[in-house]
Structure formats: structure tokens, C-alpha cells
């Protein structure tokens, strides 16, 4: 039946219209996802971000260690950060990473290599941590440190 499609003008127009709508939808979705980047706060590398604001961070992963700087055992959902930027106990939401790594994390660790606007996410698998590499991400601070008064309302 491929000859039917080539002979019918209406079928050609229908297929072209469906393809155009598909391309427009993909382009629109791409622009909508990129619009998150425009609301990212640009601030100093060493100043703590304001709760509720989204800032750009460089994100890596780690897999070694058993106890965090907060004194608890390592597990998924925790991150290491520069305590001058994100003090221990800070709760953050990370966007702009592959879906498996996006979500809410608690800063419970520090590290000598984690300086400024850098985050290190804990992963159980060292293979996954190496494969993760270094990626840019949008980080929204939900709570800064342990004090519940410094959280987004």
C-alpha cells in the first residue's frame, strides 16, 4: 500500500501536518525545559544561596567512606558540600540531571575536594559514581542548615 500514500494528495498533507505538529511539540518541550535555566540565581561562589532560590552547581558523585561529617552512616539521598556554602543539615532539590539522580538531598557530608558551588552525591556503586562524572545542575535550597526557620515557606 505504499503507492496509495504517494498518489493521494490528502494523505500527503495529513502526514506532513502530523510531522509538523510533532516537530513543534518537540521544539516547544525543549524550550520549556531550557526555561528553567533562566531563573537560576547568579551569585558568588562562596556565599550561601538564599532559601527558595535556584542556583547553578557543579555535581559529581562519590562512593567511598562509611561515616559522614554529620556522624551518620552513608546512604543514598545524601550529598557532600562546602560547609561555607551549604552547611550540614541543608535540604536541597536538584534538577537538570538524569531522572534517576534528580530529587531532594540532605547535605550530611563535607569533603576536601568539595569547594564553592560544588556538590558530591553519594552512590553505593563506585562504577556508577565514576560513570556519573561532573555535571551542571540547578539546585534549589529548601532549608539552609539545621534551623527550620531558614526553610522555604
N, C-alpha and C positions, 0 to 999 in steps of 0.2 A: 503493500500500500504506500510506499514512499512516493510513488508517482502521483497519488492523489494530492498530497501536500504541495507538490510543485506546480500542479495545474490550477489549483483553487486560489484565487486572489484573497478571498476572505480568510482562508486558513493561514495564508502567509501573514496577513495583517494581524490576525489573532496571536500567532506565535511571536511576532515582533512586539506586540503590545505586552504580552506576558513577560518576555525577556526584558523589555524596558522597565516595567514595574519591578521586576526582580533586581535589576541593577540599581535602580533608585533606592529601593529598600536597603540594599547592602551599603550604599553610599551614605544614606541617612543614618543608619545604625553606627557606622564607623565615625561619623561626625558627632553623634550623640555620646559615644564612649570617649572621644577625644575632648569633649567639652568639660569633662571632669578636671582635666589638667589645667584649664584656665582659671579655676577658682583656688588654685594652690597658692598659699601664702609664701611670699619670698621674704625670708628673714635671715638673720645672722646664723652662721653655722654653729655658734656656741650658745646662743640664747635659748632658753626653754620655750617651746611653742605654747601659744595660748590655748587652753582647753576649748574644744569646739572648732578649732581651725585646722585646716588641712595643709600639710607641708610636705615637701619632697624629701625623701630619704633614700639612701643607697642601702640595699638589703643584701645580706649574704646569709649563709647557714653554717651551723656548727653541729658536731655530733659527739664531742669528747666531754669528759667530766661527769661527775656524779652528784655534786652538790653545788648549788648556785650561791651567789654572793648574798642572797637573802636567807641562806641556810636551809633550803629545801632541796629535795631530790629533783633532778632534771626530768622534764616530760614535755610532750607536745603542747603547744599553746603558750610557750614562754619565749621571751626574747631577751637578748643582752643589748644594753645601750650605754652610751656615755652618761654617767650619773649627773653631769652638769647640764645636759640637755633634757634627758628623761630620767628623773630619779626613780629608784626602786619603788615598786608598787604602782607605777603608772600603767594605765589601761589604754590601749591604742587599737584603732581599727586600720587594717592595711588593705589597700585597694591597688589595682594595677598589676598584680602578679597573676600567674596561672591560678585558676579557680581553687585548686587543692590547697593553696597557700594563703589565699585571701581570708580575712576574718579578724576576730578580736584576739589580741595577745596581751599578756601581762608582762611588764618588764621586771624580771626577777634576778637578772644576772648582769654583770659588767664584764669587761674584757680589756686587756691592754691594747688590743688592736682596734677596738671599737671607740672611735673618737669623732666628735662632732655629730653631724646628722647621718649616722650610720646605725643600722640595726643588724643583729645577728639572730636568726631564728633557730631554735633547737629542733633538730631532726634525729630520730633514732638511728636511721641508716646513714653511715658515713658516705656510702655510694650516692645516695640521694642528695646529701649536702654538697658533695663535690659537683654533681651534675647541676645543682641549682645555680652555682656561680654567683655573680654580682648582678643585681637588677635594680633599676629605679622603681620607686613605688610612692604612692600618695598615702600619707599617714595622718589620720585624724586622732588627736589626743582626746580621749574621753574622760580621763582623770589624770592629773599630774601628781605623782607620788601617792602616798598612803592616805592623805587627807581627803575625806569625802566632800569637803567644802570646795575643793578645786576640781569638781567634775562638771560635765556638761549637764545643764538642767533641762 
